[in-house]
């Protein structure tokens, strides 16, 4: 939890928002689900090197989410519709995200295939399984969470403005 809190604080400062990091951190959970499913399928126990692989995985997954959210924010600008920039960002960032995932997975394959006696085997399997699962699922979840959080922020701003106007006596019940 300390690592995720640190990641959250850095991203909150980067995006100057407390809501955007939540959309990105949602993909970490999917990465961990992918790790656990991969370990269950291959009948591997989660040891220290597997947990180190999960730490590495968190960094890669968060990086992919940041790339996607940053592109959405750049395309959003003064756009009236929120869905158009989200779709355009997903289309334009899918190639860099896939390239990052492909190079990482290809780099981990020799460690995973070396032998199951190798201490780096669980780390490589954790990274490969988590990345493959989270990449395909987070390409849908991160934009969806972004959309829902932006809408939540807009509703909250309207409610706060209405409450402020009521407190200032500009409107009555």
TIMARMAR-36785 format. One record per residue (C-alpha): residue number from 1; x, y, z. Coordinates in Angstrom, 3 decimals, decimal comma. Layout:
rec n NUM	X X	Y Y	Z Z
...
This chain:
rec n 1	X 0,000	Y 0,000	Z 0,000
rec n 2	X 2,907	Y 2,362	Z 0,641
rec n 3	X 4,124	Y 1,962	Z -2,931
rec n 4	X 0,690	Y 2,671	Z -4,373
rec n 5	X 0,300	Y 5,716	Z -2,110
rec n 6	X 3,646	Y 7,052	Z -3,335
rec n 7	X 2,658	Y 6,441	Z -6,955
rec n 8	X -0,666	Y 8,185	Z -6,290
rec n 9	X 1,033	Y 11,255	Z -4,806
rec n 10	X 3,448	Y 11,589	Z -7,724
rec n 11	X 0,652	Y 11,283	Z -10,272
rec n 12	X -1,602	Y 13,706	Z -8,357
rec n 13	X 1,181	Y 16,275	Z -8,574
rec n 14	X 1,778	Y 15,473	Z -12,252
rec n 15	X -1,874	Y 15,767	Z -13,306
rec n 16	X -2,772	Y 18,410	Z -10,680
rec n 17	X -5,821	Y 16,304	Z -9,897
rec n 18	X -6,793	Y 13,771	Z -7,291
rec n 19	X -9,171	Y 11,939	Z -9,633
rec n 20	X -6,930	Y 11,139	Z -12,625
rec n 21	X -4,496	Y 8,934	Z -10,679
rec n 22	X -7,421	Y 6,740	Z -9,645
rec n 23	X -8,087	Y 5,911	Z -13,302
rec n 24	X -4,445	Y 4,940	Z -13,783
rec n 25	X -4,156	Y 2,948	Z -10,559
rec n 26	X -7,196	Y 0,889	Z -11,553
rec n 27	X -4,978	Y -0,871	Z -14,088
rec n 28	X -2,607	Y -2,108	Z -11,349
rec n 29	X -5,351	Y -4,328	Z -9,968
rec n 30	X -5,829	Y -5,872	Z -13,393
rec n 31	X -2,099	Y -6,517	Z -13,663
rec n 32	X -2,137	Y -8,351	Z -10,327
rec n 33	X -5,126	Y -10,448	Z -11,453
rec n 34	X -3,121	Y -11,416	Z -14,538
rec n 35	X -0,153	Y -12,386	Z -12,341
rec n 36	X -2,260	Y -14,554	Z -10,061
rec n 37	X -3,998	Y -16,277	Z -12,968
rec n 38	X -0,658	Y -16,940	Z -14,664
rec n 39	X 0,808	Y -18,335	Z -11,444
rec n 40	X -2,279	Y -20,506	Z -10,927
rec n 41	X -2,176	Y -21,880	Z -14,485
rec n 42	X 1,551	Y -22,651	Z -14,262
rec n 43	X 1,276	Y -23,893	Z -10,646
rec n 44	X 3,919	Y -21,497	Z -9,365
rec n 45	X 4,050	Y -20,222	Z -5,817
rec n 46	X 4,341	Y -16,494	Z -5,236
rec n 47	X 7,772	Y -15,965	Z -3,729
rec n 48	X 10,115	Y -13,045	Z -3,291
rec n 49	X 11,183	Y -12,893	Z -6,924
rec n 50	X 7,556	Y -13,049	Z -8,024
rec n 51	X 6,834	Y -10,031	Z -5,828
rec n 52	X 9,807	Y -8,206	Z -7,329
rec n 53	X 8,282	Y -8,928	Z -10,731
rec n 54	X 5,028	Y -7,404	Z -9,499
rec n 55	X 6,892	Y -4,225	Z -8,472
rec n 56	X 8,425	Y -3,940	Z -11,929
rec n 57	X 5,024	Y -4,636	Z -13,422
rec n 58	X 3,461	Y -1,781	Z -11,431
rec n 59	X 5,893	Y 0,675	Z -12,991
rec n 60	X 5,254	Y -0,471	Z -16,534
rec n 61	X 1,474	Y -0,558	Z -16,148
rec n 62	X 1,383	Y 2,886	Z -14,542
rec n 63	X 3,583	Y 4,232	Z -17,336
rec n 64	X 1,143	Y 2,907	Z -19,954
rec n 65	X -1,762	Y 4,505	Z -18,086
rec n 66	X 0,039	Y 7,836	Z -17,811
rec n 67	X 0,764	Y 7,831	Z -21,543
rec n 68	X -2,920	Y 7,225	Z -22,268
rec n 69	X -4,334	Y 9,769	Z -19,789
rec n 70	X -1,829	Y 12,422	Z -20,852
rec n 71	X -2,843	Y 12,003	Z -24,478
rec n 72	X -6,539	Y 12,256	Z -23,553
rec n 73	X -5,847	Y 15,480	Z -21,637
rec n 74	X -3,923	Y 16,936	Z -24,602
rec n 75	X -6,704	Y 16,101	Z -27,050
rec n 76	X -9,510	Y 17,179	Z -24,722
rec n 77	X -8,705	Y 20,869	Z -24,721
rec n 78	X -11,957	Y 22,768	Z -25,106
rec n 79	X -13,761	Y 19,854	Z -26,741
rec n 80	X -17,456	Y 19,662	Z -25,968
rec n 81	X -17,637	Y 15,894	Z -26,267
rec n 82	X -15,456	Y 13,832	Z -23,962
rec n 83	X -15,784	Y 10,571	Z -25,883
rec n 84	X -14,060	Y 11,810	Z -29,040
rec n 85	X -10,728	Y 12,676	Z -27,345
rec n 86	X -10,843	Y 9,415	Z -25,378
rec n 87	X -11,295	Y 7,325	Z -28,519
rec n 88	X -8,701	Y 9,332	Z -30,466
rec n 89	X -6,175	Y 8,967	Z -27,639
rec n 90	X -6,722	Y 5,211	Z -27,416
rec n 91	X -6,229	Y 4,865	Z -31,160
rec n 92	X -3,107	Y 7,031	Z -31,246
rec n 93	X -1,472	Y 5,514	Z -28,129
rec n 94	X -2,213	Y 1,838	Z -28,778
rec n 95	X 0,924	Y 1,365	Z -30,874
rec n 96	X 3,384	Y 2,846	Z -28,314
rec n 97	X 1,711	Y 0,876	Z -25,521
rec n 98	X 1,903	Y -2,366	Z -27,513
rec n 99	X 5,539	Y -1,669	Z -28,385
rec n 100	X 6,408	Y -1,173	Z -24,708
rec n 101	X 4,619	Y -4,366	Z -23,752
rec n 102	X 6,115	Y -6,353	Z -26,633
rec n 103	X 9,700	Y -5,334	Z -25,894
rec n 104	X 9,265	Y -6,109	Z -22,192
rec n 105	X 7,656	Y -9,491	Z -22,836
rec n 106	X 10,261	Y -10,430	Z -25,443
rec n 107	X 12,996	Y -9,387	Z -23,017
rec n 108	X 11,520	Y -11,601	Z -20,287
rec n 109	X 11,024	Y -14,701	Z -22,467
rec n 110	X 14,647	Y -15,912	Z -22,148
rec n 111	X 14,383	Y -15,690	Z -18,345
rec n 112	X 11,088	Y -17,558	Z -18,379
rec n 113	X 12,352	Y -20,272	Z -20,718
rec n 114	X 15,798	Y -20,733	Z -19,139
rec n 115	X 14,505	Y -23,251	Z -16,603
rec n 116	X 11,924	Y -23,403	Z -13,876
rec n 117	X 14,795	Y -23,882	Z -11,376
rec n 118	X 16,051	Y -20,386	Z -12,156
rec n 119	X 15,350	Y -17,842	Z -9,405
rec n 120	X 14,346	Y -15,228	Z -11,982
rec n 121	X 11,656	Y -17,530	Z -13,439
rec n 122	X 8,794	Y -16,317	Z -11,163
rec n 123	X 9,764	Y -12,688	Z -11,794
rec n 124	X 9,683	Y -13,147	Z -15,557
rec n 125	X 6,405	Y -15,068	Z -15,433
rec n 126	X 4,829	Y -12,376	Z -13,210
rec n 127	X 5,853	Y -9,623	Z -15,607
rec n 128	X 4,768	Y -11,492	Z -18,733
rec n 129	X 1,419	Y -12,678	Z -17,377
rec n 130	X 0,541	Y -9,397	Z -15,707
rec n 131	X 1,487	Y -7,287	Z -18,707
rec n 132	X -0,391	Y -9,366	Z -21,238
rec n 133	X -3,564	Y -9,422	Z -19,167
rec n 134	X -3,472	Y -5,810	Z -18,019
rec n 135	X -2,622	Y -4,365	Z -21,422
rec n 136	X -5,736	Y -5,679	Z -23,101
rec n 137	X -8,042	Y -4,973	Z -20,176
rec n 138	X -6,643	Y -1,575	Z -19,185
rec n 139	X -7,060	Y -0,221	Z -22,711
rec n 140	X -10,775	Y -0,351	Z -21,882
rec n 141	X -10,770	Y 0,198	Z -18,113
rec n 142	X -8,505	Y 3,260	Z -17,879
rec n 143	X -10,488	Y 5,323	Z -20,444
rec n 144	X -13,762	Y 4,189	Z -18,842
rec n 145	X -12,550	Y 5,193	Z -15,367
rec n 146	X -11,296	Y 8,500	Z -16,781
rec n 147	X -14,703	Y 9,200	Z -18,311
rec n 148	X -16,570	Y 8,305	Z -15,121
rec n 149	X -14,222	Y 10,358	Z -12,921
rec n 150	X -14,495	Y 13,434	Z -15,153
rec n 151	X -18,286	Y 13,159	Z -15,025
rec n 152	X -18,117	Y 12,742	Z -11,232
rec n 153	X -15,929	Y 15,844	Z -10,985
rec n 154	X -18,348	Y 17,852	Z -13,118
rec n 155	X -21,334	Y 16,794	Z -10,984
rec n 156	X -19,445	Y 17,588	Z -7,788
rec n 157	X -18,476	Y 21,037	Z -9,110
rec n 158	X -22,121	Y 21,776	Z -9,960
rec n 159	X -23,227	Y 20,703	Z -6,475
rec n 160	X -20,527	Y 22,788	Z -4,778
rec n 161	X -21,447	Y 25,842	Z -6,880
rec n 162	X -25,117	Y 25,365	Z -6,027
rec n 163	X -24,281	Y 25,001	Z -2,316
rec n 164	X -22,098	Y 28,124	Z -2,444
rec n 165	X -24,833	Y 30,102	Z -4,149
rec n 166	X -27,294	Y 28,925	Z -1,498
rec n 167	X -24,873	Y 29,864	Z 1,303
rec n 168	X -24,365	Y 33,304	Z -0,231
rec n 169	X -28,157	Y 33,786	Z -0,342
rec n 170	X -28,350	Y 33,972	Z -4,130
rec n 171	X -30,841	Y 31,089	Z -4,307
rec n 172	X -33,404	Y 29,757	Z -1,880
rec n 173	X -34,836	Y 26,307	Z -1,317
